Amino acid sequence: MILNYLNISYLDMGIMSNHLSKNYLKVLNEKYLFNRDKLLSGGGRIVLKYILSKLGIDNYTISIDDSGKPYIYNIPNLHFNISHSDQFVLVGVSNENIGVDIEKIQDLDYNGISKHFFHLLEHEKIVNSKNPIKTFFKIWTLKESYAKMKGTGITDLKSFLVDIEKNRIEDMKEDKTEDVKLKSWELNSEYYISTCSKKKNIIKKPQEIQYSEINSSWKP
């Protein structure tokens, strides 16, 4: 698995126009009202193209499956997932199905949110931890990454349990342990990054890339 993240503060719409097609920029302008949302979405696509280019892949087509998850149509054995939060975009590329999530750690009603939307055992783990906010975001990003890997979206967060001590997912509906590998990192003590993939996948620590790296290696 390749995990790269980029600070979008280095981007603007002029820079993005150098790397993305006019059709894609048109989609961004039609889909998003705020400039930052355009930069986050476009930045994710730029990082994906950068990673694929480093792998020697320059000709590909991105499609959407029935669940709404993007995939590379002409390279079925290659998978990717994109997430963004605040100033960062995160992209994972792998030969196994994956889900990635990044969230900025911030003050919120972790007690109310976890009580109403998380599994009871997750809620108890959060409120009884030494640092409830960080525990909340670790569990939240792991749940997001699992749901994104499955392509189900965040529909019923109580239907599965993240056990952060045993580092596993319990499917409560089917009463089984999922065959997945979970991994989490703190980024600058301000963000949580989590990934979910098949157990045989080798997961390395996310690496930050600078726009200058992308620009210098870009193939028009």
C-alpha positions in Angstrom: 0.0 0.0 0.0 1.2 3.5 -0.8 -0.1 6.3 1.5 0.6 9.9 0.6 -0.8 13.1 1.9 -0.6 16.7 0.7 -1.2 20.1 2.3 -3.5 21.9 -0.1 -2.5 25.4 1.1 0.1 25.2 -1.7 -2.6 24.9 -4.3 -5.0 27.3 -6.1 -7.3 27.0 -9.0 -4.6 28.2 -11.4 -2.2 25.5 -10.3 -4.9 22.9 -10.6 -5.7 23.9 -14.1 -2.1 22.8 -15.0 -2.7 19.3 -13.8 -6.4 18.5 -14.3 -8.5 18.4 -17.4 -11.0 21.1 -18.3 -13.9 18.7 -17.9 -12.8 17.7 -14.4 -12.4 21.3 -13.4 -15.9 22.0 -14.8 -17.2 19.2 -12.6 -15.5 20.7 -9.5 -17.0 24.1 -10.2 -20.5 22.7 -10.7 -20.3 20.4 -7.7 -18.7 22.6 -5.0 -19.6 26.2 -4.0 -16.6 26.9 -1.8 -13.1 27.2 -3.2 -11.5 25.1 -0.4 -13.8 22.1 -1.2 -12.7 22.4 -4.9 -9.0 22.4 -3.8 -9.5 19.4 -1.5 -11.3 17.3 -4.2 -9.0 18.4 -6.9 -5.9 17.9 -4.7 -6.9 14.3 -4.0 -7.1 13.7 -7.8 -3.7 15.3 -8.3 -2.1 13.1 -5.6 -3.7 10.0 -7.1 -2.4 10.9 -10.5 1.1 11.5 -9.0 1.1 8.1 -7.3 -0.1 6.3 -10.4 2.5 8.1 -12.5 5.3 7.0 -10.1 4.0 3.4 -10.6 4.3 3.9 -14.4 0.6 4.2 -14.9 -0.5 7.2 -17.0 -3.5 5.8 -19.0 -6.4 4.9 -16.9 -10.1 5.5 -16.5 -11.9 6.2 -13.2 -15.5 5.0 -12.9 -18.0 4.7 -10.1 -19.4 1.3 -9.0 -23.0 0.6 -7.9 -22.3 1.6 -4.3 -20.8 5.0 -5.4 -17.2 4.0 -4.8 -14.7 5.2 -7.4 -12.4 2.6 -9.0 -9.9 2.3 -11.9 -12.0 0.7 -14.7 -9.2 -0.6 -16.9 -6.9 -1.8 -14.1 -9.2 -4.0 -11.9 -6.4 -5.3 -9.6 -5.4 -1.8 -8.5 -7.5 0.0 -5.8 -7.5 3.5 -4.4 -9.2 5.5 -1.8 -9.2 9.3 -1.0 -10.0 11.3 2.1 -9.6 14.9 3.2 -9.9 17.0 6.2 -9.2 20.7 6.8 -5.9 21.4 4.9 -4.9 17.8 4.0 -5.8 15.3 1.4 -4.9 11.6 1.9 -4.6 9.0 -0.9 -4.1 5.3 -0.6 -3.2 3.0 -3.5 -3.0 -0.8 -3.2 -3.3 -4.1 -5.0 -5.9 -5.0 -2.4 -9.2 -3.3 -1.6 -8.6 -0.5 0.9 -10.3 2.3 2.8 -8.5 5.4 4.2 -9.6 8.3 6.4 -8.1 11.5 7.8 -9.8 13.7 10.4 -8.7 16.8 12.2 -8.7 16.3 16.0 -11.0 19.0 17.4 -13.2 19.6 20.4 -16.7 18.2 20.0 -19.4 16.4 21.8 -17.7 13.0 21.8 -20.0 11.7 24.5 -23.2 12.5 22.7 -22.0 11.4 19.3 -20.5 8.1 20.4 -23.5 7.3 22.6 -26.0 7.8 19.8 -24.1 6.5 16.8 -21.3 4.1 18.0 -21.6 0.7 19.5 -22.0 0.7 23.3 -18.6 -0.9 23.8 -16.9 1.8 21.7 -18.8 4.5 23.6 -17.6 3.1 26.9 -14.0 2.9 25.6 -14.1 6.5 24.6 -15.6 8.0 27.8 -13.4 5.9 30.1 -10.1 6.7 28.3 -7.4 9.0 29.5 -7.9 11.1 26.3 -11.5 10.8 25.1 -11.1 13.2 22.2 -8.2 11.3 20.7 -9.8 7.9 21.4 -13.0 9.1 19.7 -11.1 10.2 16.5 -9.1 7.0 16.4 -12.3 4.9 16.5 -14.1 7.3 14.2 -11.4 7.1 11.5 -11.1 3.4 11.8 -14.9 3.0 11.3 -14.8 5.3 8.3 -11.9 3.5 6.7 -13.7 0.1 7.2 -16.9 1.4 5.7 -15.0 3.0 2.8 -13.2 -0.3 2.1 -16.5 -2.1 2.1 -18.1 0.6 -0.1 -21.1 0.7 2.2 -20.8 4.3 3.4 -21.6 5.5 6.9 -25.1 4.0 7.3 -25.2 2.0 10.5 -22.2 2.6 12.7 -23.5 0.3 15.4 -23.6 -2.7 13.0 -19.8 -3.2 13.5 -17.4 -2.8 16.4 -13.9 -1.5 16.3 -11.8 -3.2 19.0 -8.7 -0.9 19.3 -7.1 -3.2 21.9 -7.2 -6.3 19.7 -7.0 -4.2 16.5 -9.9 -5.9 14.8 -13.4 -5.3 13.5 -16.4 -7.3 14.8 -19.4 -7.6 12.5 -22.3 -7.5 14.9 -25.0 -8.5 12.4 -23.2 -11.7 11.2 -21.4 -12.3 14.6 -17.9 -12.7 13.1 -14.5 -11.1 13.1 -13.7 -9.4 9.8 -10.6 -10.5 7.9 -9.0 -7.1 7.8 -5.9 -5.2 8.9 -6.3 -1.9 10.8 -3.7 0.8 11.2 -3.7 4.3 12.7 -1.3 7.2 13.1 -1.4 10.6 14.6 -0.2 13.4 12.3 1.4 16.3 14.1 -0.9 15.6 17.1 -3.6 17.4 15.1 -5.0 14.7 12.8 -5.8 11.0 12.9 -5.1 8.9 9.9 -6.5 5.3 9.7 -6.5 2.6 7.1 -8.4 -0.7 6.6 -7.3 -3.4 4.2 -7.0 -7.1 3.8 -4.7 -8.7 6.3 -2.0 -9.7 3.8 -1.6 -6.0 2.8 1.7 -4.4 3.9 0.9 -1.0 5.3 3.6 1.6 5.6 3.5 4.9 7.4 1.9 7.7 5.4 4.4 10.0 3.7 3.8 13.7 3.1 4.6 14.9 -0.4 5.2 18.5 -1.4 3.7 20.2 -4.4 7.2 20.8 -5.7 7.7 17.0 -5.9 4.5 16.6 -7.9 5.3 19.5 -10.2 8.8 18.4 -10.9 7.8 14.8 -11.8 4.6 15.6 -13.6 3.9 14.3 -17.1 1.4 16.5 -18.9 
